[in-house]
């Protein structure tokens, strides 16, 4: 049976053993929500571009603004979102604030995403 281009079962049969396994392993709703929120952060190309810069070096807002050809205010806004979601960290050096990746998980998430979109 097909429903608007989507294949569906020809019958209605519930597989209780499978559903029990799924229900026993399903994370709590709050964890699912937090995960969905994290992935939303990756839904903005400017934030992805910032992360790619930070793959190469720890940089200040001035450097990010220059390399991405954007104003510092726009960069700061995106950095605030990245920092709130624990994807970047910052440190002060004199009058400058330098940003870097929070940890290697960030690179892994991006690398796996790239692998996925490049699959045949």
FENVENDA-V504640 format. One record per residue. N is the residue number from 0. RES is the residue in three letters. OMEGA is omega in whole degrees, 0 to 359 (none if undefined). Layout:
n:N res:RES omega:OMEGA
n:N res:RES omega:OMEGA
This chain:
n:0 res:UNK omega:179
n:1 res:UNK omega:182
n:2 res:UNK omega:181
n:3 res:UNK omega:176
n:4 res:UNK omega:181
n:5 res:UNK omega:179
n:6 res:UNK omega:178
n:7 res:UNK omega:179
n:8 res:UNK omega:176
n:9 res:UNK omega:180
n:10 res:UNK omega:177
n:11 res:UNK omega:181
n:12 res:UNK omega:179
n:13 res:UNK omega:180
n:14 res:UNK omega:187
n:15 res:UNK omega:181
n:16 res:UNK omega:178
n:17 res:UNK omega:180
n:18 res:UNK omega:177
n:19 res:UNK omega:178
n:20 res:UNK omega:180
n:21 res:UNK omega:181
n:22 res:UNK omega:180
n:23 res:UNK omega:184
n:24 res:UNK omega:182
n:25 res:UNK omega:177
n:26 res:UNK omega:177
n:27 res:UNK omega:181
n:28 res:UNK omega:180
n:29 res:UNK omega:178
n:30 res:UNK omega:177
n:31 res:UNK omega:178
n:32 res:UNK omega:180
n:33 res:UNK omega:179
n:34 res:UNK omega:178
n:35 res:UNK omega:178
n:36 res:UNK omega:178
n:37 res:UNK omega:182
n:38 res:UNK omega:174
n:39 res:UNK omega:181
n:40 res:UNK omega:180
n:41 res:UNK omega:182
n:42 res:UNK omega:181
n:43 res:UNK omega:185
n:44 res:UNK omega:177
n:45 res:UNK omega:178
n:46 res:UNK omega:177
n:47 res:UNK omega:178
n:48 res:UNK omega:177
n:49 res:UNK omega:180
n:50 res:UNK omega:178
n:51 res:UNK omega:175
n:52 res:UNK omega:182
n:53 res:UNK omega:172
n:54 res:UNK omega:187
n:55 res:UNK omega:186
n:56 res:UNK omega:169
n:57 res:UNK omega:185
n:58 res:UNK omega:176
n:59 res:UNK omega:182
n:60 res:UNK omega:180
n:61 res:UNK omega:180
n:62 res:UNK omega:179
n:63 res:UNK omega:180
n:64 res:UNK omega:181
n:65 res:UNK omega:184
n:66 res:UNK omega:180
n:67 res:UNK omega:179
n:68 res:UNK omega:180
n:69 res:UNK omega:178
n:70 res:UNK omega:184
n:71 res:UNK omega:180
n:72 res:UNK omega:180
n:73 res:UNK omega:179
n:74 res:UNK omega:181
n:75 res:UNK omega:179
n:76 res:UNK omega:181
n:77 res:UNK omega:178
n:78 res:UNK omega:178
n:79 res:UNK omega:178
n:80 res:UNK omega:179
n:81 res:UNK omega:181
n:82 res:UNK omega:178
n:83 res:UNK omega:181
n:84 res:UNK omega:174
n:85 res:UNK omega:178
n:86 res:UNK omega:175
n:87 res:UNK omega:174
n:88 res:UNK omega:182
n:89 res:UNK omega:174
n:90 res:UNK omega:180
n:91 res:UNK omega:173
n:92 res:UNK omega:185
n:93 res:UNK omega:180
n:94 res:UNK omega:183
n:95 res:UNK omega:173
n:96 res:UNK omega:180
n:97 res:UNK omega:181
n:98 res:UNK omega:176
n:99 res:UNK omega:176
n:100 res:UNK omega:180
n:101 res:UNK omega:179
n:102 res:UNK omega:183
n:103 res:UNK omega:177
n:104 res:UNK omega:182
n:105 res:UNK omega:179
n:106 res:UNK omega:181
n:107 res:UNK omega:179
n:108 res:UNK omega:180
n:109 res:UNK omega:180
n:110 res:UNK omega:180
n:111 res:UNK omega:175
n:112 res:UNK omega:178
n:113 res:UNK omega:177
n:114 res:UNK omega:182
n:115 res:UNK omega:183
n:116 res:UNK omega:180
n:117 res:UNK omega:178
n:118 res:UNK omega:176
n:119 res:UNK omega:none
